[in-house]
Amino acid sequence: MLKSTVEALRAVLRTDETITARDRARLLTLIRQGPDAAKPESSGPSAPRLVRRGEGAARLGVSLRTFDKITRELGLKRKWPGRVRSLGITEGDLNNLITGRQEGRAP
């Protein structure tokens, strides 16, 4: 595709105020590379998302103190290597805990 064609399409997309800059960039990339362009592969497994105490307590519907008590009783890992000030549990552990509470298995 000619560079002038891409520039013309970019100008047309800029005039449409309903298209966000992110969507505009995605559309222009799609136009330049075509629909069969390979998507970039992730550089390995991503680290598990760490849920802070406040968010975890809110999702469980308990106080911070009760959240700390539950994580201590279940032996959930609350501090992660490489993080100095972080204190929380992984999102997967929290989801398992929520599922267990809904089924009446966990405290």
N, CA, C and O atoms as a GROMACS GRO file, in nm:
protein
  428
    1MET      N    1   0.085  -0.117   0.000
    1MET     CA    2   0.000   0.000   0.000
    1MET      C    3   0.090   0.124   0.000
    1MET      O    4   0.192   0.128   0.068
    2LEU      N    5   0.051   0.220  -0.076
    2LEU     CA    6   0.129   0.343  -0.084
    2LEU      C    7   0.122   0.422   0.046
    2LEU      O    8   0.021   0.419   0.116
    3LYS      N    9   0.230   0.491   0.076
    3LYS     CA   10   0.236   0.572   0.198
    3LYS      C   11   0.130   0.683   0.193
    3LYS      O   12   0.073   0.720   0.295
    4SER      N   13   0.106   0.737   0.074
    4SER     CA   14   0.006   0.844   0.059
    4SER      C   15  -0.135   0.793   0.091
    4SER      O   16  -0.218   0.867   0.144
    5THR      N   17  -0.162   0.667   0.060
    5THR     CA   18  -0.292   0.608   0.091
    5THR      C   19  -0.311   0.597   0.242
    5THR      O   20  -0.418   0.629   0.294
    6VAL      N   21  -0.207   0.552   0.310
    6VAL     CA   22  -0.214   0.540   0.456
    6VAL      C   23  -0.232   0.679   0.519
    6VAL      O   24  -0.310   0.694   0.614
    7GLU      N   25  -0.162   0.778   0.467
    7GLU     CA   26  -0.175   0.914   0.520
    7GLU      C   27  -0.316   0.969   0.497
    7GLU      O   28  -0.371   1.038   0.583
    8ALA      N   29  -0.375   0.940   0.382
    8ALA     CA   30  -0.511   0.985   0.353
    8ALA      C   31  -0.610   0.919   0.447
    8ALA      O   32  -0.700   0.985   0.499
    9LEU      N   33  -0.594   0.790   0.470
    9LEU     CA   34  -0.683   0.720   0.563
    9LEU      C   35  -0.666   0.772   0.706
    9LEU      O   36  -0.764   0.786   0.779
   10ARG      N   37  -0.543   0.802   0.745
   10ARG     CA   38  -0.517   0.857   0.878
   10ARG      C   39  -0.590   0.991   0.894
   10ARG      O   40  -0.649   1.018   0.998
   11ALA      N   41  -0.585   1.074   0.791
   11ALA     CA   42  -0.652   1.204   0.796
   11ALA      C   43  -0.803   1.188   0.807
   11ALA      O   44  -0.868   1.262   0.882
   12VAL      N   45  -0.858   1.093   0.734
   12VAL     CA   46  -1.002   1.068   0.740
   12VAL      C   47  -1.042   1.019   0.879
   12VAL      O   48  -1.143   1.063   0.933
   13LEU      N   49  -0.964   0.929   0.936
   13LEU     CA   50  -0.994   0.876   1.069
   13LEU      C   51  -0.984   0.984   1.177
   13LEU      O   52  -1.057   0.980   1.276
   14ARG      N   53  -0.893   1.079   1.159
   14ARG     CA   54  -0.880   1.188   1.256
   14ARG      C   55  -1.002   1.279   1.258
   14ARG      O   56  -1.032   1.340   1.360
   15THR      N   57  -1.071   1.289   1.146
   15THR     CA   58  -1.188   1.378   1.141
   15THR      C   59  -1.307   1.320   1.215
   15THR      O   60  -1.397   1.394   1.255
   16ASP      N   61  -1.309   1.188   1.234
   16ASP     CA   62  -1.420   1.123   1.304
   16ASP      C   63  -1.393   1.129   1.454
   16ASP      O   64  -1.304   1.060   1.504
   17GLU      N   65  -1.468   1.209   1.526
   17GLU     CA   66  -1.447   1.228   1.669
   17GLU      C   67  -1.493   1.111   1.753
   17GLU      O   68  -1.461   1.104   1.872
   18THR      N   69  -1.568   1.018   1.695
   18THR     CA   70  -1.615   0.903   1.772
   18THR      C   71  -1.511   0.793   1.782
   18THR      O   72  -1.529   0.698   1.859
   19ILE      N   73  -1.402   0.803   1.706
   19ILE     CA   74  -1.296   0.702   1.709
   19ILE      C   75  -1.186   0.750   1.804
   19ILE      O   76  -1.133   0.860   1.789
   20THR      N   77  -1.153   0.666   1.902
   20THR     CA   78  -1.048   0.702   1.996
   20THR      C   79  -0.912   0.688   1.930
   20THR      O   80  -0.898   0.623   1.826
   21ALA      N   81  -0.812   0.749   1.991
   21ALA     CA   82  -0.677   0.741   1.936
   21ALA      C   83  -0.627   0.597   1.934
   21ALA      O   84  -0.556   0.556   1.842
   22ARG      N   85  -0.664   0.522   2.035
   22ARG     CA   86  -0.622   0.382   2.043
   22ARG      C   87  -0.686   0.301   1.929
   22ARG      O   88  -0.618   0.222   1.864
   23ASP      N   89  -0.815   0.322   1.905
   23ASP     CA   90  -0.882   0.251   1.796
   23ASP      C   91  -0.827   0.294   1.661
   23ASP      O   92  -0.811   0.212   1.571
   24ARG      N   93  -0.798   0.423   1.648
   24ARG     CA   94  -0.743   0.474   1.522
   24ARG      C   95  -0.608   0.408   1.493
   24ARG      O   96  -0.581   0.366   1.380
   25ALA      N   97  -0.523   0.397   1.595
   25ALA     CA   98  -0.392   0.334   1.577
   25ALA      C   99  -0.407   0.187   1.541
   25ALA      O  100  -0.335   0.135   1.456
   26ARG      N  101  -0.502   0.119   1.607
   26ARG     CA  102  -0.526  -0.023   1.578
   26ARG      C  103  -0.573  -0.041   1.434
   26ARG      O  104  -0.528  -0.132   1.365
   27LEU      N  105  -0.665   0.046   1.388
   27LEU     CA  106  -0.716   0.038   1.251
   27LEU      C  107  -0.605   0.064   1.149
   27LEU      O  108  -0.597  -0.006   1.047
   28LEU      N  109  -0.522   0.162   1.175
   28LEU     CA  110  -0.414   0.193   1.081
   28LEU      C  111  -0.312   0.079   1.075
   28LEU      O  112  -0.260   0.048   0.968
   29THR      N  113  -0.286   0.016   1.187
   29THR     CA  114  -0.195  -0.099   1.188
   29THR      C  115  -0.256  -0.213   1.108
   29THR      O  116  -0.186  -0.280   1.032
   30LEU      N  117  -0.384  -0.236   1.126
   30LEU     CA  118  -0.453  -0.341   1.052
   30LEU      C  119  -0.450  -0.312   0.901
   30LEU      O  120  -0.433  -0.404   0.820
   31ILE      N  121  -0.467  -0.187   0.865
   31ILE     CA  122  -0.466  -0.149   0.723
   31ILE      C  123  -0.326  -0.171   0.664
   31ILE      O  124  -0.313  -0.224   0.554
   32ARG      N  125  -0.223  -0.130   0.739
   32ARG     CA  126  -0.086  -0.145   0.690
   32ARG      C  127  -0.043  -0.290   0.680
   32ARG      O  128   0.018  -0.330   0.580
   33GLN      N  129  -0.074  -0.372   0.780
   33GLN     CA  130  -0.022  -0.508   0.786
   33GLN      C  131  -0.116  -0.612   0.729
   33GLN      O  132  -0.072  -0.721   0.692
   34GLY      N  133  -0.244  -0.581   0.721
   34GLY     CA  134  -0.340  -0.676   0.669
   34GLY      C  135  -0.396  -0.763   0.780
   34GLY      O  136  -0.341  -0.766   0.890
   35PRO      N  137  -0.506  -0.834   0.752
   35PRO     CA  138  -0.572  -0.912   0.856
   35PRO      C  139  -0.496  -1.037   0.898
   35PRO      O  140  -0.520  -1.092   1.005
   36ASP      N  141  -0.403  -1.084   0.813
   36ASP     CA  142  -0.331  -1.207   0.843
   36ASP      C  143  -0.198  -1.183   0.913
   36ASP      O  144  -0.120  -1.276   0.929
   37ALA      N  145  -0.171  -1.059   0.955
   37ALA     CA  146  -0.045  -1.028   1.022
   37ALA      C  147  -0.038  -1.103   1.155
   37ALA      O  148  -0.137  -1.115   1.227
   38ALA      N  149   0.079  -1.153   1.183
   38ALA     CA  150   0.097  -1.229   1.308
   38ALA      C  151   0.091  -1.135   1.427
   38ALA      O  152   0.151  -1.027   1.427
   39LYS      N  153   0.018  -1.178   1.528
   39LYS     CA  154   0.011  -1.099   1.650
   39LYS      C  155   0.136  -1.126   1.732
   39LYS      O  156   0.186  -1.239   1.732
   40PRO      N  157   0.187  -1.026   1.803
   40PRO     CA  158   0.308  -1.048   1.881
   40PRO      C  159   0.282  -1.148   1.994
   40PRO      O  160   0.181  -1.140   2.064
   41GLU      N  161   0.374  -1.239   2.008
   41GLU     CA  162   0.363  -1.341   2.113
   41GLU      C  163   0.406  -1.280   2.246
   41GLU      O  164   0.491  -1.191   2.250
   42SER      N  165   0.346  -1.327   2.353
   42SER     CA  166   0.386  -1.279   2.483
   42SER      C  167   0.524  -1.336   2.516
   42SER      O  168   0.560  -1.443   2.467
   43SER      N  169   0.599  -1.266   2.595
   43SER     CA  170   0.735  -1.307   2.626
   43SER      C  171   0.740  -1.402   2.745
   43SER      O  172   0.829  -1.391   2.830
   44GLY      N  173   0.647  -1.493   2.752
   44GLY     CA  174   0.646  -1.590   2.859
   44GLY      C  175   0.525  -1.570   2.949
   44GLY      O  176   0.444  -1.480   2.926
   45PRO      N  177   0.514  -1.652   3.049
   45PRO     CA  178   0.399  -1.640   3.139
   45PRO      C  179   0.408  -1.513   3.222
   45PRO      O  180   0.514  -1.477   3.272
   46SER      N  181   0.296  -1.447   3.235
   46SER     CA  182   0.296  -1.323   3.312
   46SER      C  183   0.284  -1.357   3.460
   46SER      O  184   0.236  -1.464   3.498
   47ALA      N  185   0.328  -1.266   3.542
   47ALA     CA  186   0.322  -1.286   3.686
   47ALA      C  187   0.177  -1.282   3.731
   47ALA      O  188   0.096  -1.211   3.672
   48PRO      N  189   0.143  -1.358   3.834
   48PRO     CA  190   0.004  -1.356   3.881
   48PRO      C  191  -0.030  -1.218   3.937
   48PRO      O  192   0.054  -1.151   3.998
   49ARG      N  193  -0.153  -1.178   3.918
   49ARG     CA  194  -0.198  -1.047   3.966
   49ARG      C  195  -0.211  -1.054   4.118
   49ARG      O  196  -0.272  -1.146   4.172
   50LEU      N  197  -0.154  -0.956   4.184
   50LEU     CA  198  -0.158  -0.949   4.329
   50LEU      C  199  -0.273  -0.859   4.372
   50LEU      O  200  -0.280  -0.743   4.330
   51VAL      N  201  -0.362  -0.911   4.454
   51VAL     CA  202  -0.477  -0.836   4.502
   51VAL      C  203  -0.444  -0.783   4.641
   51VAL      O  204  -0.411  -0.860   4.730
   52ARG      N  205  -0.454  -0.654   4.658
   52ARG     CA  206  -0.425  -0.591   4.787
   52ARG      C  207  -0.530  -0.627   4.890
   52ARG      O  208  -0.639  -0.672   4.857
   53ARG      N  209  -0.494  -0.608   5.015
   53ARG     CA  210  -0.583  -0.643   5.126
   53ARG      C  211  -0.718  -0.575   5.116
   53ARG      O  212  -0.821  -0.640   5.135
   54GLY      N  213  -0.720  -0.446   5.086
   54GLY     CA  214  -0.846  -0.372   5.080
   54GLY      C  215  -0.939  -0.425   4.973
   54GLY      O  216  -1.059  -0.442   4.996
   55GLU      N  217  -0.884  -0.450   4.855
   55GLU     CA  218  -0.966  -0.502   4.746
   55GLU      C  219  -1.014  -0.643   4.778
   55GLU      O  220  -1.129  -0.678   4.750
   56GLY      N  221  -0.926  -0.725   4.836
   56GLY     CA  222  -0.965  -0.861   4.872
   56GLY      C  223  -1.075  -0.863   4.976
   56GLY      O  224  -1.170  -0.941   4.966
   57ALA      N  225  -1.062  -0.777   5.077
   57ALA     CA  226  -1.164  -0.769   5.181
   57ALA      C  227  -1.297  -0.722   5.123
   57ALA      O  228  -1.403  -0.772   5.160
   58ALA      N  229  -1.292  -0.625   5.033
   58ALA     CA  230  -1.414  -0.574   4.972
   58ALA      C  231  -1.482  -0.682   4.887
   58ALA      O  232  -1.604  -0.696   4.890
   59ARG      N  233  -1.403  -0.758   4.812
   59ARG     CA  234  -1.461  -0.862   4.727
   59ARG      C  235  -1.519  -0.976   4.810
   59ARG      O  236  -1.615  -1.042   4.768
   60LEU      N  237  -1.461  -1.001   4.928
   60LEU     CA  238  -1.516  -1.103   5.016
   60LEU      C  239  -1.630  -1.050   5.102
   60LEU      O  240  -1.709  -1.128   5.156
   61GLY      N  241  -1.637  -0.919   5.116
   61GLY     CA  242  -1.742  -0.858   5.199
   61GLY      C  243  -1.710  -0.867   5.347
   61GLY      O  244  -1.801  -0.881   5.429
   62VAL      N  245  -1.581  -0.859   5.382
   62VAL     CA  246  -1.539  -0.865   5.521
   62VAL      C  247  -1.447  -0.747   5.552
   62VAL      O  248  -1.406  -0.674   5.462
   63SER      N  249  -1.415  -0.730   5.681
   63SER     CA  250  -1.323  -0.623   5.720
   63SER      C  251  -1.180  -0.664   5.691
   63SER      O  252  -1.152  -0.781   5.662
   64LEU      N  253  -1.088  -0.568   5.698
   64LEU     CA  254  -0.947  -0.598   5.676
   64LEU      C  255  -0.896  -0.699   5.779
   64LEU      O  256  -0.820  -0.790   5.746
   65ARG      N  257  -0.937  -0.681   5.903
   65ARG     CA  258  -0.893  -0.771   6.008
   65ARG      C  259  -0.941  -0.915   5.982
   65ARG      O  260  -0.865  -1.010   5.999
   66THR      N  261  -1.066  -0.929   5.941
   66THR     CA  262  -1.119  -1.062   5.910
   66THR      C  263  -1.049  -1.121   5.789
   66THR      O  264  -1.020  -1.241   5.785
   67PHE      N  265  -1.020  -1.037   5.690
   67PHE     CA  266  -0.948  -1.083   5.571
   67PHE      C  267  -0.811  -1.136   5.611
   67PHE      O  268  -0.770  -1.244   5.566
   68ASP      N  269  -0.740  -1.061   5.697
   68ASP     CA  270  -0.608  -1.107   5.744
   68ASP      C  271  -0.620  -1.238   5.819
   68ASP      O  272  -0.536  -1.327   5.803
   69LYS      N  273  -0.723  -1.251   5.900
   69LYS     CA  274  -0.744  -1.373   5.979
   69LYS      C  275  -0.769  -1.493   5.886
   69LYS      O  276  -0.712  -1.601   5.907
   70ILE      N  277  -0.853  -1.474   5.784
   70ILE     CA  278  -0.884  -1.582   5.691
   70ILE      C  279  -0.759  -1.626   5.615
   70ILE      O  280  -0.732  -1.745   5.602
   71THR      N  281  -0.682  -1.529   5.566
   71THR     CA  282  -0.561  -1.564   5.489
   71THR      C  283  -0.459  -1.634   5.579
   71THR      O  284  -0.389  -1.724   5.534
   72ARG      N  285  -0.450  -1.592   5.704
   72ARG     CA  286  -0.357  -1.655   5.798
   72ARG      C  287  -0.401  -1.799   5.830
   72ARG      O  288  -0.319  -1.891   5.832
   73GLU      N  289  -0.532  -1.819   5.854
   73GLU     CA  290  -0.585  -1.952   5.886
   73GLU      C  291  -0.569  -2.050   5.770
   73GLU      O  292  -0.541  -2.168   5.791
   74LEU      N  293  -0.586  -2.002   5.649
   74LEU     CA  294  -0.576  -2.088   5.531
   74LEU      C  295  -0.433  -2.103   5.483
   74LEU      O  296  -0.405  -2.183   5.394
   75GLY      N  297  -0.342  -2.027   5.541
   75GLY     CA  298  -0.201  -2.036   5.504
   75GLY      C  299  -0.171  -1.982   5.366
   75GLY      O  300  -0.080  -2.029   5.298
   76LEU      N  301  -0.249  -1.882   5.324
   76LEU     CA  302  -0.225  -1.823   5.192
   76LEU      C  303  -0.102  -1.732   5.199
   76LEU      O  304  -0.085  -1.658   5.295
   77LYS      N  305  -0.020  -1.739   5.097
   77LYS     CA  306   0.102  -1.659   5.089
   77LYS      C  307   0.062  -1.513   5.068
   77LYS      O  308  -0.010  -1.481   4.973
   78ARG      N  309   0.108  -1.425   5.157
   78ARG     CA  310   0.064  -1.286   5.150
   78ARG      C  311   0.175  -1.190   5.108
   78ARG      O  312   0.143  -1.075   5.076
   79LYS      N  313   0.298  -1.229   5.106
   79LYS     CA  314   0.406  -1.141   5.063
   79LYS      C  315   0.484  -1.212   4.954
   79LYS      O  316   0.510  -1.332   4.963
   80TRP      N  317   0.520  -1.139   4.850
   80TRP     CA  318   0.580  -1.201   4.733
   80TRP      C  319   0.724  -1.159   4.715
   80TRP      O  320   0.758  -1.043   4.742
   81PRO      N  321   0.811  -1.251   4.670
   81PRO     CA  322   0.952  -1.217   4.649
   81PRO      C  323   0.967  -1.107   4.545
   81PRO      O  324   0.894  -1.101   4.447
   82GLY      N  325   1.063  -1.020   4.570
   82GLY     CA  326   1.088  -0.911   4.478
   82GLY      C  327   1.002  -0.790   4.503
   82GLY      O  328   1.019  -0.687   4.438
   83ARG      N  329   0.910  -0.799   4.596
   83ARG     CA  330   0.824  -0.686   4.630
   83ARG      C  331   0.847  -0.653   4.776
   83ARG      O  332   0.825  -0.736   4.864
   84VAL      N  333   0.890  -0.532   4.800
   84VAL     CA  334   0.926  -0.493   4.935
   84VAL      C  335   0.802  -0.460   5.019
   84VAL      O  336   0.790  -0.506   5.132
   85ARG      N  337   0.711  -0.382   4.964
   85ARG     CA  338   0.599  -0.333   5.043
   85ARG      C  339   0.466  -0.398   5.011
   85ARG      O  340   0.364  -0.363   5.070
   86SER      N  341   0.464  -0.491   4.919
   86SER     CA  342   0.336  -0.548   4.880
   86SER      C  343   0.287  -0.646   4.984
   86SER      O  344   0.364  -0.722   5.043
   87LEU      N  345   0.158  -0.644   5.004
   87LEU     CA  346   0.095  -0.739   5.093
   87LEU      C  347  -0.041  -0.769   5.034
   87LEU      O  348  -0.125  -0.680   5.024
   88GLY      N  349  -0.062  -0.891   4.995
   88GLY     CA  350  -0.187  -0.930   4.934
   88GLY      C  351  -0.180  -1.076   4.895
   88GLY      O  352  -0.084  -1.145   4.929
   89ILE      N  353  -0.279  -1.122   4.823
   89ILE     CA  354  -0.280  -1.260   4.775
   89ILE      C  355  -0.304  -1.257   4.625
   89ILE      O  356  -0.344  -1.156   4.569
   90THR      N  357  -0.277  -1.370   4.560
   90THR     CA  358  -0.298  -1.373   4.416
   90THR      C  359  -0.447  -1.372   4.386
   90THR      O  360  -0.529  -1.415   4.467
   91GLU      N  361  -0.480  -1.324   4.268
   91GLU     CA  362  -0.620  -1.317   4.229
   91GLU      C  363  -0.680  -1.457   4.218
   91GLU      O  364  -0.798  -1.477   4.248
   92GLY      N  365  -0.600  -1.553   4.175
   92GLY     CA  366  -0.649  -1.691   4.167
   92GLY      C  367  -0.686  -1.746   4.303
   92GLY      O  368  -0.789  -1.812   4.318
   93ASP      N  369  -0.602  -1.720   4.404
   93ASP     CA  370  -0.633  -1.765   4.540
   93ASP      C  371  -0.760  -1.698   4.592
   93ASP      O  372  -0.843  -1.762   4.657
   94LEU      N  373  -0.774  -1.569   4.561
   94LEU     CA  374  -0.894  -1.497   4.606
   94LEU      C  375  -1.019  -1.554   4.539
   94LEU      O  376  -1.122  -1.572   4.604
   95ASN      N  377  -1.011  -1.580   4.409
   95ASN     CA  378  -1.126  -1.638   4.339
   95ASN      C  379  -1.162  -1.775   4.394
   95ASN      O  380  -1.281  -1.807   4.408
   96ASN      N  381  -1.061  -1.857   4.426
   96ASN     CA  382  -1.087  -1.988   4.486
   96ASN      C  383  -1.152  -1.972   4.623
   96ASN      O  384  -1.242  -2.048   4.658
   97LEU      N  385  -1.107  -1.874   4.698
   97LEU     CA  386  -1.164  -1.848   4.830
   97LEU      C  387  -1.309  -1.803   4.818
   97LEU      O  388  -1.394  -1.848   4.896
   98ILE      N  389  -1.339  -1.716   4.723
   98ILE     CA  390  -1.477  -1.669   4.702
   98ILE      C  391  -1.565  -1.785   4.659
   98ILE      O  392  -1.677  -1.799   4.708
   99THR      N  393  -1.516  -1.868   4.568
   99THR     CA  394  -1.594  -1.984   4.523
   99THR      C  395  -1.622  -2.078   4.638
   99THR      O  396  -1.732  -2.130   4.652
  100GLY      N  397  -1.521  -2.101   4.722
  100GLY     CA  398  -1.537  -2.188   4.838
  100GLY      C  399  -1.638  -2.133   4.937
  100GLY      O  400  -1.716  -2.209   4.995
  101ARG      N  401  -1.637  -2.002   4.957
  101ARG     CA  402  -1.733  -1.940   5.050
  101ARG      C  403  -1.876  -1.951   4.995
  101ARG      O  404  -1.970  -1.973   5.072
  102GLN      N  405  -1.891  -1.937   4.864
  102GLN     CA  406  -2.025  -1.946   4.806
  102GLN      C  407  -2.078  -2.088   4.816
  102GLN      O  408  -2.199  -2.109   4.827
  103GLU      N  409  -1.988  -2.185   4.813
  103GLU     CA  410  -2.032  -2.324   4.823
  103GLU      C  411  -2.036  -2.371   4.968
  103GLU      O  412  -2.072  -2.486   4.995
  104GLY      N  413  -1.999  -2.283   5.062
  104GLY     CA  414  -2.006  -2.316   5.204
  104GLY      C  415  -1.891  -2.398   5.256
  104GLY      O  416  -1.904  -2.462   5.360
  105ARG      N  417  -1.776  -2.399   5.186
  105ARG     CA  418  -1.663  -2.480   5.229
  105ARG      C  419  -1.561  -2.403   5.310
  105ARG      O  420  -1.497  -2.461   5.398
  106ALA      N  421  -1.543  -2.274   5.284
  106ALA     CA  422  -1.438  -2.196   5.351
  106ALA      C  423  -1.497  -2.108   5.459
  106ALA      O  424  -1.618  -2.086   5.462
  107PRO      N  425  -1.411  -2.058   5.549
  107PRO     CA  426  -1.461  -1.970   5.656
  107PRO      C  427  -1.524  -1.844   5.604
  107PRO      O  428  -1.570  -1.761   5.683
   0.00000   0.00000   0.00000
